Amino acid sequence: MSARSVELSVGGMTCASCSRRVEKALEKISGVRASVNYATGVAFAEVEPNVT
């Protein structure tokens, strides 16, 4: 199986540092790669199949 893509809405971010914090938190989860855009309030994550 391949990784699945997930799009998440993230509210409350006020700066690029906020988005980096969210990105780091998501990437602490083994099997998750993330990219967060504070301007749009959207996080994109690639999640490996073994992650629940």
N, C-alpha and C positions, 0 to 999 in steps of 0.2 A: 504494500500500500504506500501511497505517497502522502506527503504533508498536505494538510488542508489549510485553506486561507480563511481567515476570520477578520471581519471588519467590526470595530467597536467604536461606539460614540463615547467620548470622554469630555465631561463638563468640568468647569472650574479652573481650567488652565489659563494663566494670565501672561505667561512668557515662555521663551524657548527652554529655559531651565526646567520648567514644569514638565514639558513634554519629554525632556531627557530623563527626568526622574521616573516618569511612567514607563518609558522604554526600558530603563534599567530594571525596574520592578518586574516587568513582564519577562525579561530575559533571564532573570534569576531562576525561572522555571525551566528545568532541563527539558530540551526538545522544543523550545519556543524561540523564534527569531521575531523581533518586532521593530516597527517603524511608526513613530508618532508625529503627527503634524499639529502643532498647537494652533495654527491659524484656522484650520478647518475643524479642529476638535475631533479628529479621527485617528484611531490607532489601527494599523494593519499588522496582523500576526500570521506567521507560518507556523503551524502546529504539527509536530510529528504524530503519527497515528497512535503511538503508545501513550500519549499524554491525555489524561482525563480531566 
